[in-house]
Amino acid sequence: MLCLGAGGGQQAPVLAAAGYCVTLLDISDAQLALDREVCTRHALDVRIEQGTTTDLSRFDSSSFDLIVNPVSNPYISDVRQAWREAARVLAPGGRLIAGSINPLLYLFEENEGEDGKGLTVVHRLPYVESESLDEHDLALAVQGEMVFTWSHSLEDIIQGQIDAGLIIAGLYESKRTDTRAPSINRYAPTYIVTMAEKPGA
């Protein structure tokens, strides 16, 4: 199986411990270092690769039975390209489990309105973080010290997988349960998970 953008020592080691033959791809040095640390500590065999989810050319077509893509697509600008690449490397009958942030989250700042009562709409959708950064933050991004985030439309998230040749077999919503959950979490699910299948098995 392939973990896409799943660095941080969370998904890949757990799946390897469950018996999967796991390949992990993430672009972040820091996240991959955490995976190496966890895998070493627990003697888990995970193939770790550095790269972006929009370019899986290092992998042969139809080479994975399962792809797990936790909530990492906000860090890429072209989520449809990620779906096309995932569909290509999935074997017929294989499944893609992908987490996304509900686009509604990006309408608001992650705190209460100025008066402390309710939410204030601040951004347009689709949201592109670079449009709201000052010169200092943009300079950090150019130096690779800051990562942009993008909101993707539901059309790009869901129809994008269908257009890539996958069949949506399941869709699930959930809310954050930690203390850092944004205010909108009280009113609407903040996460979406899709399960898609590649036809042809």
C-alpha positions, -999 to 999 in steps of 0.1 A, spaced: 0 0 0 10 36 -5 7 64 21 5 97 3 15 128 21 12 109 54 44 119 72 47 125 109 50 90 122 12 85 124 -3 66 95 25 46 79 39 30 111 4 20 123 -4 4 89 29 -14 88 23 -27 123 -11 -40 111 7 -61 85 6 -40 54 36 -37 31 39 1 32 55 27 10 54 63 23 57 94 2 59 129 17 76 161 7 86 173 42 120 166 57 106 171 92 76 148 87 97 120 71 122 123 100 94 115 124 84 85 104 119 72 104 122 77 141 89 58 148 97 30 124 132 25 139 119 26 175 93 -1 167 114 -21 142 89 -15 114 98 -20 77 84 10 58 98 22 24 102 59 28 104 82 -2 105 120 -5 83 136 -32 50 152 -41 16 136 -45 12 152 -79 42 133 -93 42 96 -88 63 88 -119 88 68 -97 60 42 -93 48 18 -120 12 18 -131 -11 -5 -111 15 -11 -85 -6 -5 -53 -37 -22 -40 -45 5 -15 -36 42 -12 -42 62 20 -41 99 16 -49 116 50 -56 153 51 -26 165 30 -42 178 -2 -46 213 12 -8 216 7 -9 211 -31 -24 235 -56 -36 209 -81 -56 182 -63 -70 168 -96 -34 160 -107 -29 141 -74 -61 121 -82 -49 113 -117 -16 100 -104 -32 80 -76 -56 64 -102 -27 55 -124 -6 37 -97 -37 19 -82 -42 -17 -94 -76 -26 -108 -99 -32 -79 -77 -10 -57 -90 16 -33 -81 52 -25 -90 65 9 -86 103 10 -92 128 37 -100 165 29 -109 196 48 -144 208 43 -141 239 21 -165 258 44 -137 260 70 -117 284 48 -145 310 48 -136 320 84 -106 327 105 -100 300 131 -114 321 160 -146 338 170 -158 371 153 -145 404 165 -173 407 191 -166 372 204 -200 360 193 -201 338 163 -181 336 131 -171 363 106 -167 355 69 -133 366 59 -122 348 28 -136 338 -6 -136 303 -19 -115 287 -33 -91 301 -7 -54 305 -16 -33 314 14 -6 332 -7 -32 358 -16 -35 368 21 2 368 31 23 398 37 57 404 21 75 388 51 55 355 49 58 354 11 96 357 15 96 328 39 75 307 15 100 314 -13 128 302 10 109 270 17 103 279 53 65 282 50 40 261 32 10 275 13 -25 260 18 -53 259 -7 -90 251 -2 -103 228 -29 -138 228 -41 -160 198 -34 -161 195 -72 -123 191 -74 -123 168 -44 -151 145 -54 -157 149 -91 -119 151 -96 -116 115 -84 -144 105 -107 -128 123 -137 -96 104 -129 -114 71 -135 -123 62 -100 -157 52 -85 -167 69 -53 -178 40 -31 -181 59 2 -182 94 17 -179 102 54 -179 134 74 -164 141 108 -156 169 133 -124 176 151 -124 165 188 -94 183 201 -93 216 219 -78 234 189 -109 227 168 -120 258 149 -153 275 159 -171 263 128 -166 228 141 -196 234 164 -219 239 134 -206 217 105 -183 188 99 -147 200 93 -134 168 75 -145 147 46 -132 113 38 -139 95 5 -133 59 -4 -129 54 -42 -123 22 -62 -105 17 -95 -127 -4 -118 -115 -35 -136 -109 -61 -110 
